[in-house]
């Protein structure tokens, strides 16, 4: 009677049927289940427990779990079942919807393999290394067990192919943040930033998710030959927003504008009467402009260049010449500095300009000397 009943029950199942069962025993390489409305035992091989590779059956199920399964094969005393196929069938429908809508979802990284990450979504999802982050990652070992946000970038049910991207999510978030920052930025704002990249023409500074350019002319009050002489990658800097081009997503920044100007403490650095050293920068008809500090030039009027009369400054000076000067007057508000060089003129040049009568003629008037000569001639 029992054998007849078993025969009847066995004939009621075919490959492809769905059954509901409860886990009664978890062995290392297979799981035994009790099938609802049946006296037949069911067996789930370890390979049919999950879309991922697992070492032990207990990594996927435990005793008492209720499972929906698909019949793979009908044997005389048991049914060979698959949990993996049921999970995959359900999963593909859900994944198709996520793919078409571009939905972002969270999932745990189950494994790190050569070339990327593996995620279990009812089917095996693969994240290529190039689609993990927006930046280069050398070692992915820390990603196992981590929960990340993903988008499906490729789905092919027939080929059992599911490609995911975390990078797409990161870039999408960065784009939103960038747009929000662009909309809120105003010229004149002073912000903290980090030097990201240095080029021949300046430095790109990250100001919170978007880069702005500090042109080489805006790096310092001093003349800059190479941006790398002034800033380094990774350096924290303060910048002032000069302009925002929202259409082309370009931001012009200045470090120079956040620094004290070369004239800010000029009255202390170049007090009236003090002596300074400088470089002749420009020669004009009425004098010479001498740079005494980076970005600070003062005028030596032609009358203050030499003790002797000169027609043009070019007679005694040349551009690039190092000179010593005395501060005659300083005006911080108008950024004007009046200088003199006369008293530092070499002594021999001063003496050459002082014409004196012979020693023996001192104390006599010219008329007297000529008169004496005329008297002698009359004799």
C-alpha positions as CSV (number, residue, x, y, z in Angstrom):
1,X,0.0,0.0,0.0
2,X,2.8,2.4,1.0
3,X,4.7,1.6,-2.2
4,X,1.6,2.2,-4.3
5,X,1.1,5.6,-2.6
6,X,4.7,6.5,-3.2
7,X,4.4,5.6,-6.8
8,X,1.3,7.8,-7.1
9,X,3.1,10.7,-5.4
10,X,6.2,10.3,-7.6
11,X,4.1,10.4,-10.8
12,X,2.5,13.7,-9.6
13,X,5.8,15.5,-10.1
14,X,7.7,16.4,-13.2
15,X,10.8,18.4,-13.9
16,X,10.0,22.1,-13.9
17,X,7.3,21.8,-11.2
18,X,7.4,24.2,-8.3
19,X,7.1,22.9,-4.7
20,X,7.2,24.3,-1.2
21,X,9.4,22.5,1.3
22,X,11.0,22.9,4.7
23,X,14.6,22.2,5.5
24,X,14.9,19.2,7.8
25,X,18.7,18.5,7.5
26,X,21.7,20.5,6.3
27,X,24.6,18.3,5.3
28,X,28.0,19.6,4.0
29,X,27.2,19.2,0.3
30,X,23.4,18.9,0.2
31,X,20.2,19.8,2.0
32,X,17.3,17.5,2.8
33,X,13.8,19.0,2.7
34,X,10.3,17.8,3.6
35,X,8.0,18.5,0.6
36,X,4.6,19.9,1.4
37,X,1.7,17.4,0.6
38,X,4.2,14.7,-0.2
39,X,5.8,11.7,1.5
40,X,8.9,12.0,-0.7
41,X,12.0,13.6,0.5
42,X,13.6,16.3,-1.5
43,X,17.4,16.8,-2.0
44,X,19.0,20.1,-3.0
45,X,22.6,19.6,-4.1
46,X,24.9,22.4,-2.9
47,X,25.4,23.6,-6.5
48,X,21.6,24.4,-6.6
49,X,21.4,26.3,-3.4
50,X,22.8,29.6,-4.7
51,X,23.9,31.5,-7.8
52,X,27.2,32.0,-6.0
53,X,29.9,29.4,-5.3
54,X,29.6,28.3,-1.7
55,X,31.8,25.9,0.3
56,X,29.2,24.5,2.7
57,X,25.4,24.1,2.4
58,X,25.0,25.9,5.8
59,X,26.3,29.1,4.2
60,X,23.0,29.3,2.2
61,X,20.2,27.7,4.4
62,X,19.5,26.4,7.9
63,X,17.2,23.9,9.4
64,X,13.5,25.0,9.6
65,X,13.8,27.4,6.5
66,X,10.8,27.3,4.3
67,X,11.8,27.3,0.6
68,X,10.2,27.5,-2.8
69,X,12.0,25.1,-5.1
70,X,11.9,23.8,-8.7
71,X,12.0,20.1,-9.5
72,X,15.0,19.2,-11.5
73,X,14.7,15.5,-11.6
74,X,12.3,12.8,-10.4
75,X,13.9,9.7,-8.8
76,X,12.3,6.7,-7.4
77,X,12.6,7.7,-3.7
78,X,13.4,11.4,-3.9
79,X,13.1,14.6,-5.8
80,X,16.2,16.5,-6.9
81,X,15.4,20.2,-6.4
82,X,16.8,23.6,-7.1
83,X,16.5,26.7,-5.0
84,X,18.9,28.6,-7.3
85,X,16.5,28.4,-10.4
86,X,13.5,29.7,-8.5
87,X,15.5,32.6,-7.0
88,X,16.9,33.4,-10.5
89,X,13.5,33.4,-12.2
90,X,12.1,35.7,-9.6
91,X,15.2,37.9,-9.6
92,X,15.4,38.4,-13.4
93,X,11.9,40.0,-13.5
94,X,12.8,42.4,-10.6
95,X,16.2,43.1,-12.1
96,X,14.7,43.9,-15.5
97,X,12.5,46.6,-13.9
98,X,15.5,48.1,-12.1
99,X,17.6,48.1,-15.3
100,X,14.9,49.8,-17.3
101,X,14.1,52.4,-14.7
102,X,17.8,53.1,-13.8
103,X,17.0,52.5,-10.2
104,X,19.8,52.7,-7.6
105,X,19.8,49.9,-5.0
106,X,22.0,48.7,-2.2
107,X,23.5,45.2,-2.0
108,X,26.3,43.4,-0.1
109,X,29.5,42.5,-1.8
110,X,29.7,38.7,-1.4
111,X,33.1,38.0,-2.9
112,X,36.2,39.6,-4.3
113,X,37.5,37.8,-7.4
114,X,40.0,38.5,-10.1
115,X,38.9,41.5,-12.1
116,X,36.2,42.8,-9.7
117,X,33.4,42.1,-7.2
118,X,30.6,39.6,-7.0
119,X,27.1,40.4,-5.7
120,X,24.2,38.0,-5.0
121,X,20.9,39.4,-6.4
122,X,19.2,36.1,-6.8
123,X,21.5,35.8,-9.8
124,X,25.2,36.4,-9.8
125,X,26.0,40.1,-10.4
126,X,29.5,41.1,-11.4
127,X,31.1,44.5,-10.8
128,X,34.2,44.9,-13.0
129,X,37.1,46.6,-11.3
130,X,36.8,49.7,-13.6
131,X,33.2,50.1,-12.4
132,X,33.8,50.0,-8.7
133,X,34.9,53.5,-8.0
134,X,35.5,56.8,-9.9
135,X,39.1,56.6,-8.8
136,X,41.7,53.8,-9.1
137,X,41.6,51.1,-6.4
138,X,44.7,48.9,-6.1
139,X,43.3,46.3,-3.6
140,X,39.7,45.3,-3.3
141,X,40.0,42.9,-0.4
142,X,38.4,45.4,2.1
143,X,35.2,45.4,-0.1
144,X,34.1,41.9,0.9
145,X,31.0,42.2,3.2
146,X,30.6,45.9,2.4
147,X,27.3,47.2,1.3
148,X,27.4,49.5,-1.7
149,X,24.9,51.3,-4.0
150,X,24.6,50.0,-7.5
151,X,23.1,50.5,-10.9
152,X,22.6,47.8,-13.5
153,X,24.6,48.7,-16.6
154,X,24.1,45.5,-18.6
155,X,21.5,42.7,-18.4
156,X,21.2,39.6,-20.6
157,X,19.0,36.9,-19.1
158,X,19.7,34.4,-21.9
159,X,23.4,34.6,-21.4
160,X,22.9,34.8,-17.6
161,X,24.9,38.1,-17.7
162,X,24.4,40.8,-15.1
163,X,26.9,43.7,-14.9
164,X,26.6,46.3,-12.1
165,X,28.3,49.6,-11.4
166,X,29.0,51.4,-8.2
167,X,31.0,54.0,-10.1
168,X,27.9,55.2,-12.0
169,X,26.2,55.9,-8.7
170,X,29.2,57.8,-7.4
171,X,29.5,59.9,-10.6
172,X,25.8,60.6,-10.6
173,X,26.0,61.9,-7.0
174,X,29.1,63.9,-7.9
175,X,27.3,65.5,-10.9
176,X,24.3,66.5,-8.7
177,X,26.6,67.9,-6.1
178,X,28.6,69.7,-8.7
179,X,25.5,71.3,-10.2
180,X,24.2,72.4,-6.8
181,X,27.6,74.0,-6.0
182,X,27.7,75.7,-9.4
183,X,24.3,77.2,-8.8
184,X,25.2,78.5,-5.3
185,X,28.6,79.9,-6.0
186,X,29.0,83.6,-6.1
187,X,32.0,85.7,-7.2
188,X,33.8,87.2,-4.2
189,X,33.3,84.2,-1.9
190,X,36.3,82.9,-0.1
191,X,36.4,79.1,0.3
192,X,38.7,76.3,1.5
193,X,40.0,74.0,-1.1
194,X,42.5,71.3,-1.9
195,X,45.0,71.4,-4.8
196,X,44.1,68.5,-7.0
197,X,46.3,69.0,-10.1
198,X,49.1,71.2,-11.2
199,X,49.7,72.3,-14.8
200,X,52.1,74.7,-16.6
201,X,49.4,77.4,-16.6
202,X,48.1,77.1,-13.0
203,X,46.6,74.8,-10.4
204,X,43.1,73.1,-10.2
205,X,41.6,73.3,-6.7
206,X,38.8,71.1,-5.4
207,X,36.3,73.3,-3.5
208,X,33.9,70.6,-2.4
209,X,33.2,68.3,-5.3
210,X,34.1,70.6,-8.2
211,X,37.4,71.9,-9.4
212,X,38.2,75.5,-10.2
213,X,41.3,76.9,-11.9
214,X,43.8,79.2,-10.2
215,X,45.7,80.7,-13.1
216,X,49.5,81.1,-12.6
217,X,49.0,84.9,-12.4
218,X,46.6,84.4,-9.4
219,X,48.9,82.1,-7.3
220,X,51.0,84.8,-5.7
221,X,51.7,88.6,-5.5
222,X,55.2,87.7,-6.6
223,X,56.1,86.6,-10.2
224,X,55.7,82.8,-10.5
225,X,57.9,80.8,-13.0
226,X,56.3,77.4,-12.2
227,X,53.0,76.7,-10.2
228,X,54.8,73.9,-8.5
229,X,57.2,76.5,-6.9
230,X,54.2,77.9,-5.0
231,X,51.7,75.0,-4.4
232,X,51.8,71.2,-4.2
233,X,49.1,68.5,-4.9
234,X,47.1,67.8,-1.8
235,X,47.9,71.1,-0.2
236,X,45.0,72.9,1.6
237,X,44.5,76.4,0.4
238,X,42.1,79.3,0.7
239,X,40.8,80.7,-2.6
240,X,38.6,83.5,-3.7
241,X,36.0,83.0,-6.4
242,X,36.7,85.4,-9.3
243,X,34.0,84.2,-11.7
244,X,31.6,81.4,-12.4
245,X,30.7,80.2,-15.9
246,X,27.7,77.9,-15.2
247,X,27.1,77.0,-18.9
248,X,30.6,75.7,-19.4
249,X,31.1,74.6,-15.7
250,X,34.2,76.7,-15.3
251,X,35.3,78.4,-12.1
252,X,38.1,81.0,-11.9
253,X,39.8,81.2,-8.5
254,X,42.5,83.2,-6.9
255,X,44.9,82.4,-4.1
256,X,46.6,85.8,-4.4
257,X,43.4,87.6,-3.5
258,X,43.3,85.9,-0.1
259,X,46.9,86.8,0.8
260,X,48.0,90.1,2.4
261,X,48.9,92.5,-0.4
262,X,52.5,93.6,-0.9
263,X,51.5,97.1,0.2
264,X,49.5,96.0,3.3
265,X,52.3,96.7,5.8
266,X,54.5,99.0,3.6
267,X,54.8,101.7,6.3
268,X,56.5,99.3,8.6
269,X,58.7,97.7,5.9
270,X,59.6,100.9,4.2
271,X,59.5,103.6,6.8
272,X,60.4,107.2,5.9
273,X,64.2,107.6,6.0
274,X,65.0,103.9,5.9
275,X,67.5,102.4,3.5
276,X,66.5,99.6,1.2
277,X,68.0,97.5,-1.7
278,X,66.1,97.0,-4.9
279,X,66.2,96.3,-8.6
280,X,65.7,98.8,-11.4
281,X,62.6,97.6,-13.2
282,X,61.9,100.4,-15.6
283,X,63.6,103.5,-16.9
284,X,61.4,106.5,-18.0
285,X,62.3,110.0,-19.0
286,X,61.6,111.4,-15.5
287,X,63.2,108.7,-13.4
288,X,63.6,105.1,-12.5
289,X,61.1,102.6,-11.0
290,X,62.9,100.4,-8.4
291,X,61.3,97.2,-7.0
292,X,62.2,97.1,-3.3
293,X,59.8,94.2,-2.3
294,X,58.0,91.7,-4.5
295,X,55.1,93.6,-6.1
296,X,56.3,97.0,-4.6
297,X,58.0,99.5,-6.8
298,X,59.0,103.1,-5.9
299,X,60.0,106.0,-8.1
300,X,63.5,107.5,-8.0
301,X,62.9,110.9,-9.6
302,X,65.6,112.0,-12.1
303,X,66.6,114.7,-9.6
304,X,67.2,112.0,-7.0
305,X,69.4,109.7,-9.1
306,X,72.7,111.6,-9.0
307,X,74.4,114.6,-7.4
308,X,75.4,115.7,-10.9
309,X,73.1,116.9,-13.6
310,X,72.0,114.1,-16.0
311,X,69.9,114.3,-19.1
312,X,68.2,110.9,-18.8
313,X,68.3,108.1,-16.2
314,X,69.8,105.9,-18.9
315,X,73.1,107.7,-18.5
316,X,73.8,106.1,-15.1
317,X,71.3,103.3,-14.7
318,X,70.2,100.1,-16.6
319,X,67.2,97.8,-16.1
320,X,68.0,94.9,-13.8
321,X,70.6,96.8,-11.9
322,X,70.8,96.3,-8.2
323,X,70.8,99.6,-6.3
324,X,70.6,101.1,-2.8
325,X,67.8,103.6,-2.1
326,X,66.5,105.8,0.7
327,X,62.8,106.2,1.4
328,X,61.8,109.8,1.1
329,X,58.0,109.3,1.4
330,X,55.5,106.5,1.6
331,X,51.8,106.5,0.8
332,X,50.0,103.2,1.5
333,X,46.6,104.3,0.3
334,X,47.9,105.5,-3.1
335,X,50.5,102.8,-3.2
336,X,53.2,105.3,-3.9
337,X,56.8,105.2,-2.7
338,X,59.3,108.1,-3.3
339,X,63.0,107.1,-3.3
340,X,66.4,108.6,-3.6
341,X,69.8,107.3,-4.7
342,X,71.9,110.4,-4.5
343,X,73.5,109.9,-1.1
344,X,74.7,106.4,-2.0
345,X,76.6,107.7,-5.1
346,X,80.2,106.6,-4.9
347,X,82.5,109.3,-3.4
348,X,84.8,109.7,-6.4
349,X,81.8,110.5,-8.5
350,X,80.6,113.1,-6.0
351,X,84.1,114.7,-5.9
352,X,84.2,114.8,-9.7
353,X,81.1,117.0,-9.7
354,X,82.4,119.5,-7.1
355,X,84.5,122.1,-9.1
356,X,86.8,124.0,-6.9
357,X,89.3,126.8,-7.6
358,X,93.0,126.0,-6.9
359,X,94.0,126.2,-3.3
360,X,96.2,129.2,-3.7
361,X,93.4,131.3,-5.2
362,X,91.0,130.8,-2.2
363,X,90.2,134.1,-0.5
364,X,90.8,136.2,-3.7
365,X,88.2,137.5,-6.1
366,X,88.6,136.8,-9.8
367,X,88.8,140.5,-10.6
368,X,91.7,141.0,-8.2
369,X,93.7,138.1,-9.8
370,X,93.1,139.6,-13.3
371,X,94.0,143.1,-12.0
372,X,97.4,141.9,-10.7
373,X,98.1,140.3,-14.1
374,X,97.3,143.5,-15.9
375,X,99.6,145.5,-13.7
376,X,102.5,143.2,-14.5
377,X,101.8,143.5,-18.2
378,X,102.0,147.4,-17.9
379,X,105.5,147.1,-16.4
